[in-house]
Amino acid sequence: MADPSDRPAYGFGTRAIHAASTPAPVDQIPQSIPIYQSATFSASDSAELGDILSDRERGFAYARIDNPTAHAMATVVAGLEGAEAGFAMGSGMAAIHGAVVSLVSAGDRIVSTNAVYGSTRNLFTHVLARFGVTTTFVDPTDHAAVEAALAAGARVLYLETISNPTIVVADLPALVELAHRHGTLVVVDNTFASPYLFRPLDHGADLVIESATKWLGGHSDVIAGVVSGRQELIDGVRALETDIGAIVAPFSAFLVLRGIQTLHVRMDRHSQSALTMARFLEGQDAVRAVYYPGLASHPQALVAQRLLRAGGGMLAFDLGDRRAASAFLDALRLPPRTASLGAVQTMAVHPPSTTHRQFSDAELAEAGIPPGLVRVSVGLEDAEDLIADVAAGLAAARSAVPA
Ligand SMILES: Cc1ncc(COP(=O)(O)O)c(C=O)c1O
């Protein structure tokens, strides 16, 4: 359409509306992916519009179904995961919901690991159960228990590469082999690792999820998620999301794309500082156990060495009881009182009262989450400053609990 502001025959309102919504052509290539902040996209004619909306032709018509910035984010993440395709969503939970619901129907069963993110457990036990989908929770390191659960018939085996909050490392190749032998699809939440440290699809997983809110975005300024996998499975997610509408917003996708460009540099430094902190914690009398995949003492140290590029930024440790954990957290000066992870700032939480508050006491015990557990997402601050802060926290934890 010619620039309507040039057409004096149109009234002021018509010219203002149409001129202000007609992008000028750009011949040069922008060096960051533009934020396509548009709800709709116009086709060249009405037949083409119908073809795009019906998926007979590739293109964009309505931003709830797909939009170019979301598409760019999905394509970039899928490439980094080694996937054929991806679909970018408004949150990690939207991605988990989209991935799982695209695969299950009433009467199906999910086998999930017992220590999973609290909202994931809630989604499975309280939401999907209302639609006739049941979930059995198992210890992912007990392969006989996983096999027994799969033998009873399951549509999906749902795993976290590194479990939240217990830092259990799943032996993914072995678990995928078990699942596929029973005709079960494997969906992996890779949020704690990120595709830089581990690529579940390389080991046979069917779908991989990232909460892009965490390491991919990396700066605590965006909520987003993404599912990647084979084209046919992603087509299923996309078809579902056409009617659910949980696609990522363009500005959020832009922030994730910007974050991804430094993911490799950040993850190396997060891993280095987390290892330093884990080694420091291991030598402290107030600490009963430290869980970090890069430590030789980690129960799955060999699995971690075989599968992960580095230990990552997440660690957890047991201070024995809840009073000690609270005293530790309240004495910290650097981590804010916030419950997230995967950012430039260090964040520390008491999972039973925050990220895993949805778990009953019995579920916490079954998932191996002790009452004194502290989970730390190690940021990019100077490691010496973090260690000094942790030392002050431990002193407070010691005085909170009489010897
Ligand atoms: C392992 C894991 N997966 C998924 C999520 C959900 O991500 P979001 O908050 O982006 O919905 C979280 C959130 O903390 C998480 O820790």
The ligand as an ORCA input file, in Angstrom:
! r2SCAN-3c Opt
* xyz 0 1
  C      13.203    -26.826     36.850
  C      12.144    -25.826     36.538
  N      11.355    -26.035     35.471
  C      10.383    -25.164     35.144
  C      10.158    -24.031     35.894
  C       9.036    -23.109     35.503
  O       9.549    -22.016     34.827
  P       8.740    -20.623     34.707
  O       8.833    -19.968     36.036
  O       9.443    -19.937     33.605
  O       7.328    -20.969     34.390
  C      10.951    -23.766     36.995
  C      10.719    -22.552     37.788
  O      11.371    -22.297     38.769
  C      11.974    -24.694     37.331
  O      12.754    -24.508     38.404
*
